Amino acid sequence: MQNNQPPQWTADDILALFQSPKNPEAKVKYILWAVGIFLTPITLAGAVWGFIRAYNRKLYKLDVAPTLAPLHPFARVSMIIFAVGIWVVLLVGFFIISHVYHWIVGSNGDLFPLLAYLTTNLFITVVVMVAFNRWREKMFLLKADMNRYGSAKWATNDDLRPYEGKKGLYIGGGYTYPKQGHLLSVAGTRSGKFTNLIAPNLLGIGGYDGSWFVIDPKGECAYVTANYQRQSGKDVRVIDPWKVYSTSPDRYNPLDVMDATNTESLGDDAAMIAEMIVPEDAKTSDPFWNDRARSLITALIIHCVIEGSKGNCSRELATVWRWLRKSEEDFKELLTDMAVSDNEIVALTATEVQSVMVNSEKTFGSIMSSCHSQTDFLKSSALQDSMSESSFDINGISDGKTALYLIIPPDKMNSQSKWLRLVVATSLRAVVRTRNKRVTFILDEFPSLGKINDVSSFMAMGAGYNITLWPIFQSLSQLQAIYGSSWQVFMAGASVKHFFGINDAFTAEHVSGLAGKATYVVYDRNVVGDEKGQPNARPLVTADEIRRGSSDKIFTFIDQNPIAEFQKWPYYEMKQAKERSDRNPYYEETIGV
C-alpha cells in the first residue's frame, strides 16, 4: 500500500541542528569576553562593577531586571565610566606608589619587588574577603532559616535574671516572682507539689510579705510549716472540723461576711452562698429544680441573717438546714413569717413558694427534695460545730499578718466539697471588701471546689485587689471539665504556670503548644565540601518529652518569657527551709518527699 503522507522533517530542521538557539544577551556577553581577553580582566572588572553599581543604585528601584539585553542606557553609561575609571584609579595609584617608593629608596631603586609584594597581598586579600563574605552570607541565610518556622527557645539566664534575689513567691529553681500576679500549677499525683513549691513558700524561702490562705488536705502544710509561720509573727488560724491537726481548731461561720443592715449587698452575698451550696451543673438538661432550690435557699439565708441579728434564731447555716426539714405545717408557718419580711427578696420568694404549695404539690415536693439533697452535707455534726460561730474575724485576713489553714481529710474531699466552696468564696469576698495587704490563696486540689465564678473572675483581675490565686490541679482536663470553654481564662490570667508529673496527653500537648515551635536546620554536604541547609519545623519540646521530662523537672512559664526548665528542689534539701520545718508525720524521715 502506497504511503502518501508528507515527510516529518525538512531541510530547515537539518540546518537547525548546527545552529545555537537565539540568546538576546549573547551579543553583549561576547563583547564582555572580548574586553576581558584583549583589554585585560581589569577593564572587564570595571565594566561589571559599573553594571552592578548602576543596578543597585538605580535600576533595582525602577523594578528593572538585571538583564544584559536590552541593556539599559544608564547601565551602559555606568559600565563605560567604570571601565575607564578603574584604569584611572590604578594609574594614579601606581604613580603615587612609585614616587613614594623612589622618595624612600632613591631613584635607582627597583620597583618590581614592591609591585610583587602588593600584587601578592592583593590576591590574598581578595581570597580572604571572598571567604569572609561567603561566611557572612551563610550566616544571614542560617539566621533567616532558623526563624522560618518558629523561633521558640528555652529560657536563658538573661531571661530569668529579673527573678533572682527578689522578695516574692518562690516559683522553683531558686527564683522568686516579685510582682503581683497569679500562679497556676498542674502536677500529677505524688509529683512533689508540696515539697517543691508549697512548703518552700510557707517556710519563707521567697521572702513573701503577706497573708496566706491554704487549702490543706491531710493537714500536711500545717504540720510542717505552721510553727514557722507563728515564729515569723503570723496570726495562725487552723480551721479543722475533723480535728486532723488540732484538738481545738478555729471555727468559721460563712454567714459572718453578711451584714444584716447593708441591704445593697445582703442579697448578693446570700445568692453567692446559695450558689456554693447549689452549684451550677452544666451537665443537667433541666436546671429548673436547682434554680428554684437556690432561690429558696437564698431567701432562707437572708431571713436567717436578719432574724439572727435580732436574736430570734441562731445565725448559722445549720438553722437553714433545720428549717428545710420542718414539718409541712411548721414550714407553712415559717413562710407566713417570711412573707411579711421587710426584705423584698424574702417576702416575694415566700409568697411564690406559698403559691406553688397551693397550686402544685408535686412541684413543691420536687423543689424541697432538691433543697434537701443540696444541703444534706450540713447534717455533719463536725461541720455544724465548726460553722456555729467564728473564733476570728475573717475580714482581718487582709492585714498581711495571717496564715489560715483549711484542713480536710482526703476521704471528705468529695462529700464535704461544698464546705470548702463556702469557706473559699466567702473569704475571697471578705478580702475584696477589706482590701489592704496582699493575700495569697493556695488552692490545692482545686477541682474539688467545683465551679466558683468568683475565682475565674479574680483570675482576670484579682491582682488589682492584692489577691494572688494559686490553683493547683492534676491535669488541664480537670479544669476544662469544670469550667468548660472558659478554662483558658486561668491560663491567660496566670503570670506563672508550672507543669510537672504530667501523665495525660491533653496537658502534655498543651504545654508543648505553649512552648512553641522551633526551626532546626539539617545540613547536607556535597563531594566538594559545600554545605546546604534544609530548615525543618519541630516543637521545641514534644508532648512525649514533656511527659518523660516532668518526672524530675518543673516546666515553668513566667510572664511572656520562653519556657524554663527547673530541676526539682524539695524543701528538705534546702538548708534554711529544712531548719525551719517540722517533721512531716505522713512520711518517714528518710523519704521526705
C-alpha positions in Angstrom: 0.0 0.0 0.0 1.5 3.4 -1.0 2.2 5.9 1.7 1.2 9.5 0.6 2.0 11.2 3.9 4.5 14.2 3.6 7.9 13.8 5.3 8.1 14.6 9.1 11.2 16.8 8.7 12.6 19.4 6.4 16.0 20.8 5.3 15.5 23.7 7.8 15.3 21.2 10.6 18.6 19.7 9.5 20.2 23.2 9.4 18.8 23.9 12.9 20.9 21.1 14.2 24.1 23.2 13.6 22.7 26.5 14.9 22.6 27.8 18.5 19.3 29.0 19.9 19.0 32.7 19.9 20.1 34.4 23.0 19.3 38.1 23.2 22.2 38.6 25.7 24.7 36.8 23.6 26.0 39.9 21.8 26.7 41.8 25.0 28.4 38.7 26.5 30.6 38.4 23.5 31.6 42.0 23.9 32.4 41.4 27.6 34.5 38.4 26.8 36.4 40.4 24.2 37.0 43.2 26.6 38.4 40.7 29.1 40.7 39.0 26.6 42.0 42.0 24.7 41.7 44.9 27.1 42.6 42.8 30.3 40.4 41.5 33.0 40.9 44.8 34.8 38.8 46.6 32.2 36.2 43.8 32.4 36.1 44.1 36.2 35.5 47.8 35.9 32.6 47.3 33.4 31.0 44.6 35.6 31.4 46.8 38.6 29.7 49.7 36.7 26.8 47.4 35.9 26.4 46.2 39.5 26.7 49.8 40.7 24.0 51.1 38.3 21.6 48.3 39.2 22.0 48.6 43.0 21.7 52.4 42.9 19.0 53.0 40.3 17.7 50.1 38.2 16.6 48.0 41.2 14.4 50.8 42.4 12.9 51.1 38.9 12.0 47.4 39.1 14.2 46.6 36.1 15.5 43.1 35.8 19.4 42.7 35.8 19.4 41.6 32.1 22.1 42.4 29.5 19.6 42.7 26.6 18.2 45.1 26.2 21.0 46.9 28.1 19.5 49.8 29.9 21.2 53.1 28.8 22.1 54.0 32.4 23.8 50.7 32.8 25.7 51.1 29.5 27.0 54.6 30.6 27.9 53.3 34.0 29.9 50.3 32.6 31.9 52.6 30.3 32.6 55.1 33.1 33.8 52.4 35.5 35.8 50.5 32.8 37.8 53.7 32.2 37.7 54.8 35.8 39.3 51.7 37.1 42.4 52.4 34.9 42.5 56.0 36.1 42.5 54.8 39.7 45.2 52.2 39.0 47.4 54.6 37.1 47.0 57.3 39.8 47.8 54.7 42.4 50.8 53.4 40.5 52.1 57.0 40.1 51.7 57.7 43.8 53.3 54.4 44.9 56.3 54.7 42.6 57.0 58.3 43.6 56.8 57.4 47.3 59.0 54.3 46.8 61.6 56.3 44.9 61.5 59.0 47.6 62.2 56.4 50.2 64.8 54.2 48.5 66.2 56.6 45.8 65.8 56.9 42.1 67.9 53.8 41.4 65.6 51.5 43.4 63.9 48.6 41.6 60.1 48.9 41.7 59.5 45.3 40.8 59.7 43.8 44.4 57.2 46.4 45.6 54.8 45.6 42.8 55.2 41.9 43.5 54.6 42.4 47.2 51.4 44.5 46.6 50.1 42.1 44.0 50.6 39.1 46.3 48.9 41.0 49.2 46.0 42.0 46.8 45.5 38.4 45.8 45.5 37.1 49.3 43.2 39.9 50.5 40.7 39.1 47.7 40.7 35.4 48.7 40.2 36.3 52.4 37.4 38.8 51.7 35.6 36.5 49.4 35.7 33.7 52.0 34.6 36.2 54.7 31.7 37.4 52.6 30.6 33.8 51.8 30.6 33.1 55.5 28.5 36.2 56.2 26.1 35.2 53.5 25.8 31.7 55.0 25.2 33.2 58.5 22.5 35.5 57.1 20.8 32.6 55.4 21.1 30.5 58.6 19.6 33.2 60.7 16.7 33.5 58.2 16.3 29.8 58.1 16.3 29.4 61.9 13.3 31.6 62.2 11.4 30.3 59.2 9.0 28.0 61.0 9.3 29.4 64.5 11.8 30.9 66.9 10.9 29.2 70.2 13.7 28.7 72.6 14.4 27.7 76.2 14.7 30.5 78.8 18.3 31.7 79.3 19.9 33.2 82.4 19.3 36.6 81.0 15.6 35.8 80.7 15.4 34.7 84.3 17.7 37.4 85.8 14.7 39.6 86.8 13.5 36.8 89.2 16.8 36.4 91.0 17.3 37.6 94.6 13.9 39.4 94.8 11.3 39.0 97.5 8.1 37.4 96.4 6.6 34.0 95.9 9.1 31.2 95.4 8.5 29.6 91.9 11.1 26.9 91.7 14.7 26.7 90.6 15.9 29.2 93.2 13.8 32.0 91.6 11.0 34.2 93.0 8.2 36.1 91.4 8.3 39.7 92.9 5.3 41.2 91.1 1.6 41.0 91.6 0.2 38.1 89.6 -1.5 34.7 89.9 0.2 31.3 89.8 -1.1 28.1 88.4 0.3 24.6 88.9 -0.5 21.4 87.1 1.0 18.5 89.0 0.2 14.8 88.9 -0.3 12.6 92.0 2.8 12.4 94.2 4.8 14.6 91.9 6.1 16.8 94.7 3.9 19.9 94.6 4.1 20.3 98.4 7.8 19.6 98.8 9.0 21.6 95.8 6.7 24.6 95.8 4.1 24.9 98.6 6.4 24.1 101.5 9.3 26.4 100.4 6.9 29.3 100.2 5.3 28.7 103.6 8.8 28.3 105.1 9.7 31.8 103.9 12.2 30.9 101.1 10.8 33.5 98.7 10.6 36.3 101.3 6.9 36.8 100.6 5.3 39.5 102.7 1.6 39.0 103.1 -1.2 36.7 104.4 -1.7 33.1 103.4 -4.9 31.1 102.8 -4.1 27.4 102.3 -6.3 24.5 101.4 -4.5 21.8 103.3 -5.6 18.2 102.6 -4.4 15.9 105.4 -3.0 18.9 107.3 0.4 18.3 105.8 1.1 22.0 105.4 0.1 22.8 108.9 2.3 20.1 110.4 5.4 21.2 108.5 5.0 25.0 108.4 2.5 26.3 110.9 5.1 26.7 113.7 7.4 28.7 111.4 4.5 30.9 110.5 3.9 31.6 114.2 7.6 32.3 114.8 7.6 34.7 111.9 4.9 36.8 113.5 1.8 35.5 111.7 -1.5 35.0 113.4 -2.0 31.3 112.6 -5.6 30.1 112.2 -6.4 26.5 111.6 -10.0 25.5 110.5 -10.0 21.8 111.1 -13.6 20.5 111.6 -12.5 16.8 111.8 -9.5 17.6 114.1 -6.9 16.1 111.8 -4.2 18.5 113.1 -5.6 20.3 116.2 -7.8 19.1 119.0 -9.1 22.7 119.5 -9.3 24.1 116.0 -10.6 27.5 115.0 -14.2 28.0 113.9 -15.6 30.0 111.0 -19.2 30.9 110.2 -19.5 31.8 106.5 -22.5 34.0 107.3 -20.2 36.4 109.0 -19.5 38.1 105.7 -23.1 39.2 105.5 -24.2 42.5 107.2 -27.9 42.5 108.0 -28.0 46.3 107.9 -26.4 46.5 104.4 -29.4 45.9 102.1 -27.4 46.6 99.0 -25.0 43.6 99.5 -27.2 41.3 101.5 -29.0 39.8 98.6 -25.8 39.3 96.5 -24.0 37.7 99.4 -26.8 35.3 100.1 -27.0 34.4 96.4 -23.3 33.7 96.4 -23.5 31.4 99.4 -26.6 29.7 98.0 -24.6 29.1 94.8 -21.8 27.4 96.8 -24.5 25.1 98.3 -26.4 24.5 95.0 -23.6 24.7 92.3 -24.3 25.2 88.6 -24.5 21.9 86.8 -23.6 22.2 83.1 -24.5 18.6 82.5 -28.1 18.8 83.6 -30.7 19.2 80.9 -33.3 20.8 83.2 -31.8 23.3 85.7 -35.3 24.4 86.8 -35.2 22.4 90.1 -31.8 23.5 91.1 -32.6 27.1 90.2 -35.8 27.0 92.3 -33.9 25.4 95.2 -31.2 28.0 95.0 -33.7 30.8 95.1 -35.5 29.4 98.1 -32.2 28.8 100.0 -31.1 32.4 99.2 -34.2 33.8 100.8 -33.8 31.5 103.8 -30.2 32.6 104.3 -31.3 36.3 104.2 -34.1 35.6 106.7 -31.7 33.7 109.0 -29.2 36.6 109.0 -31.9 39.2 109.6 -33.7 37.3 112.4 -30.4 36.1 113.8 -29.2 39.7 114.2 -32.4 40.3 116.3 -31.7 37.2 118.4 -34.7 35.3 117.1 -32.6 32.4 115.8 -29.1 31.1 115.5 -27.3 33.0 112.8 -25.8 29.9 111.1 -26.3 27.6 108.1 -27.4 24.8 110.4 -30.5 26.9 111.0 -31.3 26.9 107.3 -30.7 23.1 107.2 -33.2 22.6 110.1 -35.8 25.0 108.6 -35.9 23.0 105.3 -36.7 19.9 107.3 -39.6 21.3 109.3 -42.9 19.6 109.1 -45.3 20.9 106.4 -47.3 22.9 108.9 -44.3 24.4 110.6 -42.8 25.2 107.2 -46.0 27.0 106.2 -45.8 29.0 109.4 -42.2 29.9 108.5 -43.2 31.1 105.0 -46.0 33.2 106.6 -43.4 35.0 108.7 -41.1 35.4 105.7 -44.0 36.8 103.6 -44.2 39.9 105.8 -40.5 40.5 106.0 -39.2 44.0 105.3 -36.7 42.4 102.9 -38.2 42.2 99.4 -36.3 39.1 98.3 -37.5 37.2 101.4 -41.1 38.4 101.1 -41.6 37.7 97.4 -39.8 34.4 97.5 -42.0 33.2 100.4 -45.2 34.4 98.6 -44.0 32.5 95.4 -43.4 29.3 97.4 -46.8 29.6 99.1 -48.4 29.8 95.7 -46.6 26.7 94.5 -47.6 24.8 97.6 -51.3 25.6 96.9 -51.3 25.1 93.1 -48.8 22.2 92.5 -48.0 20.0 95.4 -45.8 17.8 93.1 -43.7 20.9 92.0 -43.3 22.0 95.6 -42.2 18.5 96.6 -39.6 18.4 93.9 -38.2 21.8 94.9 -38.0 20.7 98.5 -36.4 17.4 97.5 -33.7 19.3 95.7 -33.2 21.6 98.7 -32.8 18.6 101.0 -30.2 16.8 98.8 -28.2 20.0 98.2 -28.0 20.9 101.9 -27.5 17.4 103.2 -23.8 18.0 103.8 -24.8 20.3 106.6 -26.0 17.4 108.8 -22.4 16.7 109.8 -22.1 17.5 113.5 -18.4 18.3 112.9 -19.3 20.9 110.3 -22.2 22.3 112.4 -19.8 22.8 115.3 -17.1 24.4 113.1 -19.6 26.8 111.4 -21.6 27.7 114.5 -19.5 30.8 115.2 -16.2 32.4 114.2 -13.2 32.4 116.5 -11.6 35.1 114.5 -12.6 37.9 112.2 -12.3 36.8 108.6 -12.0 40.4 107.5 -8.7 40.6 109.2 -7.1 38.1 106.8 -6.1 41.1 104.6 -3.8 42.5 107.3 -0.8 40.8 105.7 -0.1 39.0 109.0 -2.4 36.0 108.9 -1.8 32.4 107.9 -5.1 30.5 107.6 -5.0 26.7 107.1 -8.2 25.0 105.9 -7.8 21.3 106.7 -9.9 18.5 105.3 -9.3 14.7 105.3 -8.9 13.1 101.9 -12.0 10.9 102.5 -14.1 14.1 102.9 -12.9 15.9 99.8 -15.9 14.8 97.7 -18.7 14.6 100.4 -17.8 17.9 102.0 -16.5 19.8 99.0 -19.4 22.3 99.4 -17.9 23.3 102.8 -14.6 24.1 101.0 -16.5 26.1 98.4 -18.2 28.1 101.2 -15.1 29.0 103.0 -13.1 29.9 99.9 -15.8 32.0 98.3 -16.7 33.9 101.5 -13.1 34.5 102.3 -12.5 35.9 98.9 -15.4 38.2 99.3 -14.1 39.4 102.7 -10.7 40.2 101.3 -12.1 42.2 98.5 -14.1 44.3 100.8 -11.3 45.0 103.3 -8.6 45.4 100.6 -5.4 46.0 102.4 -2.2 43.9 102.3 -1.6 41.0 99.9 -3.3 37.7 100.4 -2.2 34.5 98.5 -4.8 31.7 98.2 -3.1 28.3 97.8 -5.9 26.3 96.4 -4.7 22.7 96.4 -6.9 20.0 95.0 -8.7 22.9 93.1 -11.1 20.6 91.1 -12.7 19.5 94.4 -14.1 23.1 94.7 -16.2 22.7 91.5 -17.0 25.8 89.6 -16.7 29.1 91.5 -17.5 32.1 89.3 -15.7 34.5 91.7 -12.5 32.5 91.3 -12.5 32.7 87.5 -13.3 36.4 87.7 -10.4 37.1 90.1 -8.0 35.2 87.8 -8.6 38.0 85.4 -8.5 41.0 87.8 -7.7 39.8 91.3 -4.1 41.0 91.3 -5.6 44.5 91.4 -7.2 43.7 94.7 -3.9 42.5 96.3 -5.2 38.9 95.8 -3.0 36.2 94.4 -4.7 33.0 93.4 -2.7 29.8 93.1 -5.0 27.0 91.9 -3.3 23.5 91.8 -4.7 20.5 90.0 -3.6 17.3 88.4 -4.4 17.9 84.7 -5.8 20.6 82.4 -8.6 18.1 81.6 -10.0 18.6 85.1 -10.1 22.4 84.7 -11.7 22.1 81.3 -14.3 19.7 82.6 -15.4 22.1 85.3 -15.1 25.5 83.6 -15.9 24.4 80.0 -14.8 26.9 77.4 -13.7 29.5 80.0 -10.9 27.2 81.3 -8.4 29.2 79.3 -9.2 32.3 81.5 -7.0 30.6 84.1 -4.2 30.0 81.6 -4.3 33.6 80.4 -4.6 35.1 83.9 -1.7 33.2 85.5 1.6 35.0 85.4 3.5 31.9 86.4 2.5 28.4 85.2 4.1 25.1 86.4 3.7 21.7 84.8 5.3 18.6 86.3 4.3 15.0 86.9 2.3 15.1 83.7 0.6 11.9 82.7 -2.2 12.8 80.4 -2.0 13.6 76.6 -4.1 16.7 76.7 -1.9 18.5 79.2 1.3 17.4 77.6 0.1 18.5 74.1 -1.0 21.9 75.5 2.3 22.5 77.2 4.1 21.6 74.0 2.0 24.1 72.2 2.7 26.8 74.7 6.4 26.2 74.3 6.1 26.9 70.6 7.8 25.7 67.5 11.5 25.9 66.7 13.3 25.7 63.4 16.1 23.2 63.0 18.4 23.3 60.0 19.7 19.9 58.7 22.9 20.2 56.5 23.9 18.1 53.6 27.5 18.2 52.4 28.4 17.5 48.7 31.6 15.9 47.4 33.4 19.3 47.2 32.6 20.1 50.8 29.9 22.7 50.3 27.0 22.5 52.8 23.4 23.1 52.0 21.0 23.7 54.9 17.4 22.5 54.9 15.2 24.1 57.6 12.6 21.9 59.3 9.9 22.7 61.8 9.7 20.9 65.2 8.1 21.6 68.6 10.6 23.0 71.0 9.6 20.2 73.3 7.2 17.4 72.2 4.4 16.0 74.3 6.3 12.8 74.9 9.3 14.8 76.1 7.0 16.7 78.4 5.6 13.5 80.0 9.0 11.9 80.4 10.9 15.1 81.5 8.3 16.2 84.0 9.1 13.4 86.4 12.1 15.2 87.7 11.8 18.7 86.2 9.3 21.5 86.5 8.4 23.1 83.2 7.7 26.7 84.0 6.3 29.7 82.1 7.0 33.1 83.6 5.2 36.1 82.1 6.0 36.3 78.4 9.4 34.6 78.7 10.3 31.4 77.0 9.7 28.1 78.8 12.1 27.4 81.7 13.1 24.0 83.0 13.7 23.8 86.7 15.2 20.8 88.5 13.1 19.7 91.4 14.5 21.0 94.7 12.5 19.8 97.7 12.4 21.9 100.9 14.2 19.2 103.0 17.3 19.7 100.7 17.3 23.4 101.3 19.3 24.2 104.4 17.3 27.2 105.5 13.9 25.6 104.8 14.8 22.3 106.5 15.9 24.1 109.7 12.5 26.0 109.7 10.3 22.9 109.1 8.7 20.5 111.5 8.5 16.7 111.0 6.0 15.5 108.4 4.0 12.8 110.1 2.9 11.3 106.8 6.4 10.4 105.6 9.4 8.7 107.1 12.4 10.9 107.9 14.5 9.2 105.2 11.9 9.7 102.5 10.7 13.3 102.9 9.0 13.6 99.5 
